[in-house]
């Protein structure tokens, strides 16, 4: 999830705590985009650059990767983590619906867990259609419904109890873009060959006694502490641990299913 509302810790913490969950989906996203050496690639709503950094290795020194995100802090961390081997990776602060690129600049556009947060999805996808070349590829992931994802469901229940009246609405945004909605928007923007499928990974999370608290604080700490202080944040994390107790190994780690919908299209 890349929504920054309510975050009490910085983008460095987001990068650390989100990597275990985001990482396994990156390879699937890039494979679906069929990246090739020499490609020019745009990572839209790139966050701290999970997809962009990996794409740079695939397109190689003859390729070019650009990442854009509206959050200046995310872009700062993405630049800090930029692979030194590929100097042509570039990160820019920009909204998704006003991209700072010429027409037909890219061979592929990627968006991992970002489209659901765009204020105007149709305008953003129209911009991607403008900057992608004819026959260019688009690939994005969005989360499947929350009730199928034990970890996110535990977070949701913690926010409902401790996050205040606005928290559930903000949390729901991460699961608000269906395959049907995104497919319609892609076709309206001029894409064809649209397709989607579910991707599920069993992801091994670090010991939950620390990870659940840290990840919750990174994403939603502001909302929770505003509603009930640091004690509420501690209790919310404990509630997550209680809900996931049946999934937790003796060493405190937990392997949990995460499911995303992967959508592809061609310009």
C-alpha positions in Angstrom: 0.0 0.0 0.0 1.3 3.4 -0.9 -1.3 5.7 0.7 0.6 8.1 3.0 -2.4 9.3 5.0 -1.8 8.8 8.7 1.8 7.8 8.5 3.7 8.8 11.6 7.1 7.4 10.5 9.1 8.4 7.5 9.5 6.8 4.1 12.6 4.9 5.3 10.4 3.0 7.7 7.9 2.4 4.9 10.6 1.0 2.7 11.8 -1.4 5.4 8.4 -2.6 6.6 6.8 -2.9 3.2 9.6 -4.7 1.4 8.6 -8.2 2.7 5.1 -7.8 1.4 5.8 -5.9 -1.8 8.9 -7.7 -2.9 7.4 -11.1 -4.1 5.0 -9.3 -6.4 7.6 -7.2 -8.1 9.0 -10.1 -10.2 5.5 -11.1 -11.3 4.7 -7.6 -12.3 7.9 -7.1 -14.3 7.5 -10.5 -16.0 3.9 -9.6 -17.1 5.3 -6.3 -18.6 7.7 -8.4 -20.7 10.6 -6.0 -20.1 13.6 -6.4 -22.4 17.1 -5.0 -22.6 17.1 -1.5 -23.9 13.5 -0.7 -22.9 12.4 2.6 -21.5 10.2 2.0 -18.4 8.0 4.2 -16.3 7.2 3.2 -12.7 4.1 5.1 -11.8 3.4 5.9 -8.2 6.8 4.3 -7.6 6.9 4.8 -3.8 10.5 4.0 -2.6 11.2 2.3 -5.9 10.6 -1.4 -5.4 9.7 -2.0 -9.1 11.9 0.6 -10.6 15.1 -0.7 -9.0 14.4 -4.2 -10.2 13.4 -3.1 -13.6 16.7 -1.4 -14.0 18.5 -4.7 -13.8 16.2 -6.1 -16.6 16.5 -3.3 -19.1 20.2 -3.0 -18.4 22.7 -0.2 -19.2 21.1 0.4 -22.6 17.7 0.9 -21.1 16.2 3.6 -19.0 13.9 3.6 -16.0 12.0 6.6 -14.6 10.0 6.6 -11.4 7.4 9.2 -10.4 5.5 9.7 -7.1 3.7 12.6 -5.6 5.4 12.1 -2.2 8.7 13.9 -2.0 9.9 11.7 0.9 9.4 8.5 -1.2 11.3 9.9 -4.1 14.2 10.9 -1.7 14.5 7.3 -0.5 14.1 5.9 -4.0 17.1 8.0 -5.1 19.2 7.0 -2.1 18.6 3.3 -3.0 19.2 3.7 -6.7 21.5 0.9 -8.0 24.9 2.4 -8.8 25.3 0.0 -11.7 22.6 1.7 -13.8 23.0 5.5 -13.7 20.0 6.0 -16.1 17.4 5.3 -13.5 15.7 8.6 -12.6 13.1 9.6 -10.0 10.9 12.6 -10.1 8.2 14.1 -7.9 5.0 14.3 -10.0 1.3 13.6 -9.8 0.1 10.7 -12.0 -2.2 12.8 -14.1 0.4 15.4 -15.1 3.5 13.5 -16.1 6.6 15.5 -17.1 7.4 13.4 -20.2 7.1 13.8 -23.9 4.6 11.8 -25.9 5.5 8.2 -26.7 8.5 8.1 -24.4 8.2 4.7 -22.8 8.0 1.0 -23.9 6.3 0.0 -20.7 4.5 1.5 -17.7 4.3 -0.3 -14.3 2.2 0.5 -11.3 2.4 -1.6 -8.2 -0.3 -0.9 -5.7 -0.8 2.7 -6.7 -3.8 3.1 -9.0 -6.3 2.8 -6.2 -5.0 6.0 -4.7 -5.2 8.2 -7.8 -7.8 11.0 -7.3 -8.7 10.7 -11.0 -7.9 7.2 -12.3 -9.1 8.0 -15.8 -6.9 11.1 -16.1 -3.9 9.2 -14.8 -4.3 6.4 -17.3 -4.9 8.8 -20.1 -1.5 10.3 -19.2 0.1 6.8 -19.3 -1.4 6.3 -22.7 0.1 9.6 -23.9 3.6 8.8 -22.7 3.7 5.1 -23.8 4.7 4.2 -27.4 2.4 2.4 -29.8 2.3 -1.3 -28.8 3.7 -0.3 -25.4 2.7 -2.4 -22.4 1.0 -1.5 -19.1 1.0 -3.7 -16.0 -0.4 -3.0 -12.6 -1.3 -4.8 -9.4 -4.1 -4.0 -7.0 -5.0 -5.9 -3.8 -7.7 -8.5 -3.9 -10.5 -8.0 -1.3 -9.3 -7.6 2.2 -11.5 -10.4 3.6 -9.3 -12.9 1.8 -6.0 -11.7 3.3 -5.5 -12.5 7.0 -2.8 -10.0 7.7 -4.6 -7.1 6.1 -7.9 -8.2 7.7 -6.1 -8.1 11.1 -4.9 -4.6 10.4 -8.4 -3.5 9.4 -9.9 -4.7 12.6 -7.2 -3.0 14.6 -7.9 0.3 12.9 -11.6 -0.1 13.3 -11.1 -0.4 17.0 -8.3 2.0 17.7 -7.9 4.3 14.6 -10.8 6.8 15.1 -13.7 7.5 12.8 -11.8 8.2 9.7 -9.4 5.3 9.7 -11.7 2.6 8.1 -12.3 4.9 5.1 -8.7 5.5 4.5 -7.8 1.9 4.9 -10.5 0.8 2.4 -8.8 2.9 -0.3 -6.1 0.2 -0.6 -8.7 -2.3 -1.7 -11.0 0.0 -3.6 -10.0 -0.6 -7.2 -11.5 -3.7 -8.8 -10.3 -5.5 -11.9 -13.4 -4.4 -13.7 -12.9 -0.7 -12.8 -9.3 -0.7 -13.9 -10.1 -2.6 -17.1 -12.8 -0.1 -18.0 -10.4 2.8 -17.3 -7.7 1.3 -19.4 -10.0 0.8 -22.4 -11.3 4.3 -22.1 -7.7 5.6 -22.1 -7.1 3.7 -25.4 -5.5 0.5 -24.3 -6.5 -2.9 -25.7 -5.6 -6.6 -25.1 -6.6 -6.1 -21.4 -6.3 -9.1 -19.2 -6.2 -9.8 -15.5 -5.5 -12.7 -13.1 -4.9 -13.3 -9.4 -1.5 -13.8 -8.0 -1.1 -15.3 -4.5 2.1 -15.7 -2.5 2.7 -17.2 0.9 4.9 -14.5 2.4 7.2 -15.2 5.4 7.0 -12.1 7.6 9.6 -11.3 10.3 8.8 -12.0 14.0 5.4 -10.4 14.4 5.9 -9.0 17.9 8.1 -6.3 16.3 7.0 -6.3 12.7 3.3 -5.9 13.3 3.8 -2.8 15.5 6.4 -1.3 13.2 4.4 -1.8 10.0 1.2 -0.5 11.6 3.0 2.6 12.9 4.5 3.2 9.5 1.2 3.1 7.7 -1.4 4.2 10.2 0.4 5.4 13.3 -0.7 9.0 12.9 -4.4 8.1 12.8 -4.1 5.7 15.8 -2.1 8.0 18.1 -4.3 10.9 17.2 -7.3 8.9 18.3 -5.9 7.3 21.5 -2.2 8.1 21.9 0.8 5.7 22.0 -1.1 3.3 24.2 -3.7 2.8 21.4 -1.0 2.0 18.9 0.4 -0.6 21.3 -3.0 -2.1 21.9 -3.8 -2.1 18.1 -0.5 -4.1 17.4 -1.4 -6.5 20.2 -4.8 -7.1 18.6 -3.1 -7.9 15.3 -0.9 -10.4 17.1 -3.9 -12.0 18.8 -5.7 -12.4 15.5 -2.7 -14.0 13.8 -1.8 -16.3 16.6 -3.0 -19.3 14.7 -0.6 -18.5 11.9 2.5 -17.7 14.1 5.4 -20.2 14.3 7.2 -20.8 17.6 10.0 -18.4 16.6 7.4 -15.6 16.1 7.5 -15.5 12.3 4.4 -16.0 10.3 3.8 -17.2 6.7 0.6 -15.7 5.4 -1.2 -15.6 2.0 -1.3 -12.3 0.2 -3.3 -12.0 -3.1 -3.1 -9.3 -5.7 -4.9 -8.8 -9.0 -2.4 -8.4 -11.9 -3.7 -6.4 -14.9 -2.1 -6.0 -18.2 -2.9 -4.1 -21.4 -1.3 -2.9 -24.6 -1.5 0.6 -26.1 
